[in-house]
Amino acid sequence: MSNQETLKPLHNGGSALNDGLDGMMYKPQKGEWKLIAPDGTVFIGVSPLRCVKAEIDYRVPQHVQLQRLYDSLDE
């Protein structure tokens, strides 16, 4: 069995909120980026940061992310 056959479902990264920032960032190399977690879960995005965002969204519920943001603003 190859690595490709053992991979778990894909998760697409990024959100509509980040689309406005794309014009201000340096562009990553064109193509599809993949982040493969140790458990075999694959996260796909148009940039490395989108892959990481998909991985965070998969691990951390949105309400927890939002609470962490509010907590950091209170400091």
N, C-alpha and C positions, 0 to 999 in steps of 0.2 A: 504494500500500500504506500503510495507516495504522499508527500506532505500536502499536496493540493487536494487529495481525497479526504484528508482528516480535518480540513479547515471548517470552522463553524460559520454560521451565516454572516453576511457582510453588514456593516453599519456605515451609512454615509455621514460624513462630517460637515460641519458648517451650519450657518443659519442665515436667514434673511437680514438680521441685524448687522452682520459683518460685511454684507455686500458693499456698503458705502465705503468701508475702509480699504477695500481691495485696490482702489485707485491710488492710495497713498503708500502702499507697501511695495517693497521690491518683489518682483515676480519670481516664484520658484520655477525650477526647470519644468517645462511643459510635459504633460503626461499624467498618468494616474499614480498616486502615491498610496502605499499600503503600510499599515502598522499592524504587525501580527503579535498578539499577546501570547504570553507563555502557555495559556490554556488553549491556544489555537484560534481564538476569536480574531477576525480580520476587520480592520477599520480602514475604509477607503475615503480619500479626499483629493481635492485638486491641489493641495499643498500639505506640507508636513504638519502645519498648525491645525488645519482642518481635521486631519487624522487624530491628533491629540484631543481636539475638542470632542470628536465623536467618542473617543475612549472615555473621556471624563463624563460625558452625558450617559454613557452606558453604565458606569460604576456609581455615579453620584446622582441621586434624584434631583430634579430641578428645584424643588422647594428647599432642599438642603443647600444647593448652590446659591440660591437667592438669600437665604438666611446668613450664609457666610459673607456675602457681599454687604448686607445690612450691618452685620457685626463689625466688619472692617471699617465701615463709614462712621460708626459710633466711637471708634478709638481715637 
